[in-house]
Amino acid sequence: MNLRLSIILFIFAVILFLVTVQSGIAQQQVADSIWSYQLKETVVTATRSSIEKERIPQQIDIISQRDIKQTSFIDAIDLVKKNSSVSVLQYPGLLGGVSIRGFRPQFSGINQRTLLLVDGRPAGTVNLATIDPGSIERIEILKGPASALYGAQAMGGVVNVITRKSTDKIHSSLLAEYGSYSSLRIGGQTGGNLTEKLDFDLSFQSFSRNDDYKTGKDNWLRNALHGGTAIKYYIKQPATEINDSRGDGIRRDYTQLSYYSGSLRAGYQLTSNWRLDVRGERFLAHSIESPSDIEYGNTQPSTKDIGRANGEVSLAGTMGIHQLSLKGYTAQETSDNYTLENNGVKIPPYRSYQSQSSWKGIQVKDVLKLGIHQLTLGIDYTSVSIQTHSYSNDTTETRPYSPNYALHSTAIYAQGQFFFLNNRLTVTPGLRFDRITFDVKATPLLTTYTPGNETNPFLSPSLGAQYQIIEPLKVHATIGRAFVTPDAYQVAGFSQLGSNKSVAITQGNPELTNENSITWDAGIRFIKPAIGFTADITYFSTVVQDRITSRTTRYTTPEFTVNGDTIKSRTTYINANKGEIRGLEAEVAYDFGALKEYAYSFRVFANATSISHAKEVTIGTDGSTTRKDIYNIASLTMNYGIEYNNMKGASLRINGRYVGHRKDTDYNDLLYPEIQYPVFMVIDMAASYIYAHQHTVSLLVNNITDENYYEKRGYNMPGRNFTLRYSFTF
């Protein structure tokens, strides 16, 4: 019913828009258009070398510059969730993570199931919100296992942010935005050739939201979708429906934020075949406010400071059939959290938590051109370390939740792109061998574990194939193995929460092993830009072995801590016997501009991911089998919309995002039941006009129907809001 209603709403929006713009379309007489799609669009994430997108068997979404300009966003998480059918876990204060193909979204730790890259190397952060938006050229989202190319974490897929590299005449732009909640963005970018051999790119952005935002209250779509009810599932009592429409139209205190970001790249053409590039990026955010769970009002707000610095040096060139590259990179990120209130009573702010993370590594790559074939060989070395500190309100350092630890990885890999049968058949075999050392270090004040390190090898093979049946119609399939190591908290962490002499304990498990998976997919795609139509439908299936999950034991017979507190529950981490994920991905787009030789672009588009099965399976010591839903994974995630651009400089985009039912744990209920989130749908709009090829004025409206919704329950997102943007290009 919900899907049917979404489709009806989409068709209604298309009809309304057709009536609105029909007269403008009839006036277009230009034979060629800058909006026509390129048949030779290239990507790099799927193979670690440049290749035409239509020639690879993997599923990959591209968020282009045009998408970015027509999307209202605060950070890169907004860009991804509004343009790709991924699962998202997002909080108001620049914090969130994405998930691909049924793996739970994560936003902390270095052991995630979706790998975040910048230009093919580790991003130097696990929080997509801290990526500099001003330097993004495009974002490539690879769906499916990619450990054969990138090693650990790439189980569900890869988000690879490709930055701008300008090597022609210098072009520059400035922008200014002002919008609801006294939001202000100022930014600029410039880049191109300073001399025949020296080129550069420079970008900066400043964003601030100076007033707290309001949640939605009109909720037309929520009412139409019956999305105001959540369901709690208890272990020993019937499921209960609860009204989940709380917080309509309220001001969410502690939702102000500001950040600054910038990057600088310089490239020098050493010879006709060799060039050197140096790039640095900086992100600074001070006093980012984080509200409490809406359940608790303003009793637990906090602020945080984030600082991140990235640097890389790369040397690339050709020698005969070899395309060689050497890249070194380093990154440091700090996060300081400050507590503002204690049980609803304001107190002098104090730093309660601090984390310090660092990355460094080297990538060596050789792409061999073997006639029409290509073979990529490489060596990767990565070292990542994390330190954490906790403090009491008198600045005394206390026991942290997680120990200090490091991961060191050395790997070799090979990836082939072979073409047969007059280029109708593409075969992409891959293989990677990782040697990873997991080092849990001695940590002051945390004595609940034994420090140590363990080294283990892991082999990740992959194979993909695509066959062209007729010119626009192709079938494709891939299979691959992927893995992730446990993190330090899961291995050796310890936390104790509670009051009134009743506590809940969470403790790590040193016996955890790597989680690994095998995924296969198969699908059919139709690509015919000349007639304006593209479509793809893909089925995927994943089996996860040794899935890392948590297990909670609730005590009926009292147990006590050494201090005499009653233990009401004890949670630890285990390797579940397996996980099972199955689903369907689909995308379709049609551009009516093809009927007029792309004198304009009028595109209808949709992409969706349907998860039909996402379970983790545990077999107990008594032989009993327990099946549990993978949390925060929507049954259906869909992006859809209409987009119009003409040669006179006018453009309009209306896009919607539908998110189906998801499950999570309700930590606000002392019985910790599972809770099923209601569905939601949000519609945005962006309209712009370019004057004299230099001045662009845009109006962006988020959440047109003023929905009160959330990505994470208790942390409701902004209601309807407006942004006016002006940019000047020269």
N, C-alpha and C positions, 0 to 999 in steps of 0.2 A: 504493500500500500504506500509506504513512504517513498520508495523508488518511483512508483508510478506518478505520484504527486510531483516529485522533483522534475520528471520528464515533462509533465503538463505545464509546469511553471516555466520551464526552459522554452518550450514551444511558444507559449504566450509571449515571452519576452522577445523572441525572434520576430513574431508577427508584428508586435508593437513597433519594433525598431525598423522593420521593413517599411511600414507606413510612414515613419518619421523621415527616413532618408531617401525615399524613392526619387523625389524630384532632384536631389543633388546628384544621384547616380546617373540620371539620364543626361546630365550636362557634361559628363566626363568624355573627352575626346582624345586623350593622350594614348598613343599606341603602346608605348613602353612604360613600365612602372617600376619604381624602386622597391615595391612590395612583392614582386614575384619571388617565389621560393627558388633557392639555388639547388640544382640537382647535385652539386658537388660539395655539399655541406660536410665539413670534416669534424671529427672528434678525436680526442687523444686518450680518454680515460679507459676505454675498452681494451686497448692494446699497448698502452704506454708509448705509442708512436702515432703520428698523424695518419688517419685513414678515413675514407668517405663513410659517412654514417650508414648509407644505404647498403654497404657491403659487409657489415658486421652482423653476426647472428644474435648478439646480446641486445637486451632491451636498454635503451638509454634515452632519458629526457634531457632536453636542452632548454634552459631558461636564458633567453637571448637578451640583448640590449633593449630591444623593443618591448619585451615583457617587463623588464626592470623599469623602464620609463613609464609604463602604463599600470604600474602597481604601486599602491600606497603602502608604505612599510616603515617600521621603526628600525628593524634590523634584518639580517639575512634570513632568520627563521621565517619571517613573514613572506619574504620572496619565495622561499621553497614551498611553504604550505599552500600558498595561493596559486602556485603554478604547476604543482606536481601532486599526484595522489599518494602521498606518503602519510604515515601516522605521526602525530606530533604530541609531545608533552611539553607544555609551555606555561611559564609563570609570568606575572606582570613585570618583574624587574630584571629584564635582559637575561633571562635564563630559560633554556629549553633544549630539547633534543629531538631528532627525527628518527623514524624507523622505516625500514624498507622490507616488504614481503614478510610481515608477521612477527618480526623480532621486536621485543619491547623497546620503546624509545628510552634513551639514556642521555644525561647531560653532565655527568660527573665521572671521575675516574678515567683511567687510560685503557680500560678493557671493555670497549663498547662493541655493539654488533653492527653498527654502521660506521664506516671509516670516513673521517673528515680530512680532506686534503686541500692544499693550495698549490696549484701548478704541479700536481703530481707528487708532492712531498708532504709529510705530516704537517698539519696546519699550525702546530704550536699552541693549540687550544683544543678542548673538548666541547666548548660552548660555541655553537654556530653564531650566536648573537654578537660575538666580539670580533667578527671578521669585518674589515674595513669595507663598507658598501661602495665607497667612491671609486675604488680601484677595480671593481668587478667588471670584466668584459662579458662573461657568461658563466653559467653554472651547469655542469654536466652531472646528471644523476644516473649512475649505472645501477641497474636492478639485477640482483642475483649475486652469487658468491664470487669473490674476486681475490681470495687468498693466494691463488696461483700467480697473481701479479703483485699483490701488495702486502701479503702476509696476514698477521693477526688482525682481528676486528672486522674485516670485510665479509661478514657472514650474510647479511641481508643485502649489502650493496655498498656503494661508494658515493659520497657527495664531494665533487672536485670543483673547487672554485678556480676559474681561469682568470688571471689578472690581465690588465691591458698592457699591450706591447706595441707602441706606435713607432713606425719606421718610415714615415713619409713627411709631408709638409706639416709644420706645427699647427695643431688645432687646439683651441681652448674653449672652456665653458665655465660659467658661473651660475649658481642657482640659489634661490631663497624660497623658503616655504614658511607659511604661517597657518595655524589651524586651531581646531578645538583644543580646549584645556591649555591654552596659551602655549601651544607647541611651536617651536621655531627650529628650522634647519637652515644652515648656511654652508655652502660647499663650493668646490671648484675643482677643475682638473685641466691639465694641459699636457701635451706630449707631441713628440715628433723629432725630426732631425735638426740638431744644432749645427752640425757640419756634415759633410758627406759620410763620415764614419761614425760619428757620435750621435746617439739618440737617447731620449729620456721619456719618462712618464712621472708626473707629480699629481697627487690628489690629496684633498683634505675635506673633512666634513665635521660639522658640529651640530649636535641635536640636543634639544632640551624640551621636556614636558614640565611646565612650571606650575600647573595646577593638577590636583587629583582628578582622575576621570570618574565619570558616571557609568554605571551599568545600563544596559538597555531596559526598556519598560513597555514598548509597544507590542513586541513579540508576536507579530502577525504570522510568521512562519512557524514559530514554536507551537502556537495554537493549532495551526493547520496540520502540523505533523504529530500532534499529541505528544510533544516533547517536554512536558512539564513534570513527568513522573519518573522516579528512579525506583529500582527494586533491590532490596537487601535479601541476600541468601544466607541463612544461618545454618549451622551444622545440625543442631538438634531441635529446631523449631521451624515452623512454616515460613516461607518467603513472605516479605512484607513490602507492599507498595508505599512509597512516601512521596509527599509533594516536594518537588525539587525546584520550584519556581521562586525560591527565596532571593531576596536582594534586588528585586526589580526597581530600577531607577535610583538606586542609592549612590551616594558619593563614596568611592572607595578611598579612604584615607591611606596615606603612605604609598602613593603610586606615582610620585614625581621622580624624574630621572634626567640625567644628562650624560653625554659622552662626547669624546673627541677622537677622531681617527685620521690617519694619514699614511701615505706611502710614497716612496721615491725609488725609481728605477733608473739606472744608467747603463747603456749598452754601447760597446765599442767594437767595430768591425776590424779585427786585428789584421786579417788578410781577406782575400776573396772567399776563402773557405772556412775561416774561423772567426768566432766572435765571443766576447766576454760580456756577461751581464751581472750587475750587482743590484740587489733590491733589499730595501728595509721597510718595515711596517710598524706602526705604533698605534696602540689603542689605550685610552685613558678614560675611566669613568669614576666619578667621585660622588659619594653619598647617594647611590642608587637606592631608592626606597623599596622595601618589600613588605607588603601587607600581610596580616595574619590570614589564616584560613577564615573564611566568612563566618564559620561556625562560632568563632571566638571573638568576633568584633575586632577591637584594637588592642587585645591583650598581649599579642606576641609579635609586634612589628620589629623590623630591623632595617639597617642600611648596610651597604657594602661598597668598598672601593675595589676596582679592578684595574690592573696595569699589565700590559702585554707588549713585548718587543720581539720582532722577528727579523732575522737577517739571512740572506743567502747569496752565494756566489756560484755562477755556473759558467762553464766553458764548453762550447759546442762547435763542432766542425765536421768536415767530410774528408775522407781519405779513400779514394777509389770507391769500392762498393760499401764502405763503412760510414755510417753517420754516428759519430762519437759524441758523448756528453759526459761531463763530470760536474756534479753539483754537491756543494757543502752547505749545510744550513744549521741554524741555531735559533732557539726561542726560549724566552723566560716569561712566565705568567705568575702574578701574585693576586690573591684575593683576600681581603680583610673584611670580616663581618662584625657589625656592631649591634649590640642589644640596646633597645631604647626604652622598653617598659618591662615590668615584672608583674605578672598577674594583673595587668590593667593599670598599674601605677607607674607613672613616668619616673625614670631614674636618670642620673647623669649617664650619657652614652659611654659604653666601654667596649673595647675590642674583645669579643668572645671567641673568635675563631680566625685562624689564618692558614692559608695554604700557599705553598710555593712549588711550582712545577718548572721543569726545564727539559728541553729537547735538544739533541744534537745528532747529526748524522751525515752520512756521505752516500751518494748514489752514483754509480758508474754504469753507463749504458752504451751498448753498441747495436745499432740497427743495420743489419746486412740486407742490401738490395740484391736479390738473387733473380734477376730477370723480372718477371711480373710478380714474383714471390717476395716475401719479407720475413726475416727472422730477427727477433729482438732478444738480446742477451744482456744480463745485468747482474750487478752485485749491490746489495743494500746493507748499510750498517746504521742502526738506530739505537740510541741510548736515551731513556726517559727516567726521570726521578721525581718523586713527590715527597714533600715534607709538610706536616700539619702541626698546628699548635692550638691548644685551647686555653682559655683564661677565665678566671672568676672576676666578679665585679670590683675586686680590689687589686686587679692587674696581676694577681698570682697565677702562674701557669699551672694548669691542672691536667689530668690525664686525657689525652686525645682519644677520639673514637677509633682512629685507624693508625697503624704504625707507619713509619717512614719506609719507603721501598723504592726499588728501581727495576726496570726491565731493560735488558741488553739483547739485541737481536742482530745476528749476521745471517744473510740469506743470499742464495744464488737463484736465478730464475731464467726461463726461456719461454718465449711466446712466438708462435708462428702464425703467419697469414698466408695461406696457400690457395691458389686459384686454378681451377680445372674446368674442363668442358667449355672452352671459350669464355671463361670468366662467369659461367652460370653457377658454378659450385664454389663456395668459399668454405675452407676448413681452417679452424683456429685452435690448434692444440697448445696447451701450456703446462708448465711444471715449475714448482718452486720448492726449495728446501730451506727451512728456517731452523736455526739453532738459537734457542731462546733461554736466557738465564733470568730467573725470577728471584730477586734478592730482597728478602724481608729483613730490615735493619733493626738493630736495637734502638728503642725509642724511649727517651726519658719519661718516667712516670707511668708508662704502660708496660706492665709486667705480667700480663695474662697469656703470654705466648713465648716460644723459644725462637730467637732470630736464626736465620739461616738462608741458604740459597739452593736452588735446584735448577739444573740445566736439562732441557729435553729437546729432542729434534721433532720436527713435524714436516710431513711431505704433503703438498697440496697440488694435485693434478686437476686439469680442466680440459674440456673439449667442446668446441662449438662448430656448427655447420649450418650453412644456408644454401638453398637451392632455388634457382629461378625457374619456375614452371613455364610461365610466359613473361613477356617483358615487364608488366607492372606487378605480377603476382609471385610471391616468394614464400617458401616455408623455411622455418628456422628452428633450431634446437640447441640447447647447451646442457652440459652437466659439469659439476665442479664440487670440490671439497673445500671447506673453509673451517676456521677455528678461532677461538679466543681463549686467552689465559684467564684464570681467576684473578681478581684484584686483591689488594692487601687486606681490605676490610673483610672480604669474604673468607680469607685465609686466617687472619690473626686479629681482626678487630674486636672491640668490646664496647658496649654501651649499656647503661642502666638508667631507665626512665621510670618516673613515678613519684608518688608522694604519699603521705599518710601511712607510711610503713608498708606500702604495697608497691612492688616494682615489677617491670618487664625487662628482661635481660636479652640482649642480642650478642652472640659470640661467634667468632670465626671458626672455621674448620680446616686444620692444616693438612687434611687428607684429600682435599679437592684436587681434581685433575682438569686438564684442558677440556673445554666444551668444543665439540666439533660437529660438523654437519655435512650432508651430501644433498645437493639440490639439482633437480633437473627441470627443464622447462621445454615447451614446444609450442609453436604458434604459426600463424600465417599473417603476412602483411601485404598490403596493397599500396604502392607508392606511385602516384601519377600526378606530379605537380602541374604538368601541362594542362590537365583538365581540372585542377584545383582540389583533388581528392586524395587523402591518405587515410589509411586505417591499419590497425594491428590488434590482434587478439592473441593472448598468450596464457597458457595454463602452466602453473608451476607447482612443484611438490618438494617439500624439504623434510628430511628425517634428521633430527638432532640427537647425537649420542652424548651421554654424560652431561646433559643440560644442567647448568648451575642455577639452582633455585633455593628458596628459603623454606624451612619447615618450622612451624610453631607448635610447641607442646604447651597446653593449658592444664594447670595442675588442679585436681579436685582434692587430693591429699596435700595439706600444706607443706611447702618446702621453704627454707629460710637461707638468707645470705649470712655471711660471717658477722654482719652487723645486726642480725636479728630481724631484718625486713622480710616480709612475706613475698615470695616469688609467685606472681600470678601467671606468668608465662615465660617460656624460654625459647628463643628463636636462634636457629643456626642455619648454615648453608650446606647444601648437599648436592651431589651429582645425581639428578633424577635419571632414571634409566634411559629415557629418550623424550624427545619432543616431536610433534607432528604438525606441519603447517602445509596447508593446501589452499590454492586460490586462483583467481583469474584476473588478468590485467587487460585493459582494453583502452584504445585511444582512437579517435576519429576526428577528422577535420575536413571541412569543405569550404572552398573560397569561391564565392560567386563572381569574384573579379576575373576568374578564368574565362567567363563567358564574354568578357570585353577585353581580352588580351591583357589583363591586369592593368587596365587604365585606372583602376582603384582596387582596393582589397576590402572585401566584405566576407569575413570568415566566421563560420560557426564551428565550435570545437568542444570536445569533451574528452577527459581521460579519467579512468576509474580503476580502483583496485578492490576486488571483492575477496574477502578472506572467508572461505567456507569452513575451514577447520584450523584451529590453533590451540593445541593442547600440549601440556607436559605430562608425562606418564611416569609414576613412581611405583615401584614394586617393593612392598615392605618385607621385613624379615620373616613375617608369617605367610608370605606369598600373596598377600592381598594387593590389588592394583588400584591406584588412585589416579584419576584423571582430573586435571585442573586447567582452566582456561589461562592462556597467556594474557597478562594484563595490559591494558592501555592500547589494545589493538582493535580498531573499529571493524565491524562486519563489512562495512562498505565506506570507502572514501572516494569522493568524486569531485572533480573540478570541471566546470563547464562555462560556456559563455558565448558572446558574440563580440566581434571586433570589426570596426570600420576605419579605414584610412584612405584619404584621397590625395591627389597631387597638389591640391590647393592648400594643404597644410592642416586640414581638419581631421581629427581622429576621435573615436569613441569606443570605449570598451566596457562591457557589463559582464561581470563574471561572478559565478556562485561557487560555494564550497559546501558540500554535504558530508556529514560525518555520522555514521551509524552507531549502533549500540557498542559500548565498550565495557569491560569489567575492570575493577580495581578492588583494593582492600579499603574498607571504611575504618580508618584509624580513630575516628571520632566516636565510634561505638565501642564500648568496653568488651564486647564479644567479638570484635574484629571480623564482621561478616564480609563476604564479597558483596559488592554493590555494582549493579548494572546502570551505567550512565544512560540518560535519554539521548535521542538523536538531536542534531541541530543542523541548521543551514544558515549561511550568511551570504549576502549579496553585496558586492562592491561595484563602484563605477568610477571610471576615469575619462575625462573629456579634455582635449587640448587643441590648441590652434597655434600654428607657426606663422609668424608674420615676417616678411622680408628675409626669409631663410635664416634669421638670427634670433628672433625673439619668440619664445614659446611660453604661452600662458596655459596652465592646466588647473582644472578643478577635480579633486579626488574626494569621493565620498565612501567611507567605510561603513559597513553594516547598515545599509540603506533602510531596512525594516526595523532597526533598533531592537535587535535580539539581545536578551540576557542569556549568555552562553559561557561555556568554559572549555578549555583544553585539559585542565586539571581541576577536578571538583574542589570547590572551595575558593578558587582563585579566578573569579569571574572576569571576563575580558571587557573592554570598553564597548559602550553602546554606540549609537550613530554619531559619527564625527566627520568633520570636513577639513580639507587642506587646500589652500590656494598656493600654487607653485609658479614661480617665474624663473626662466633660465635664459641666458644670453650666450650665444655661441659665436666665436670669432676665430 
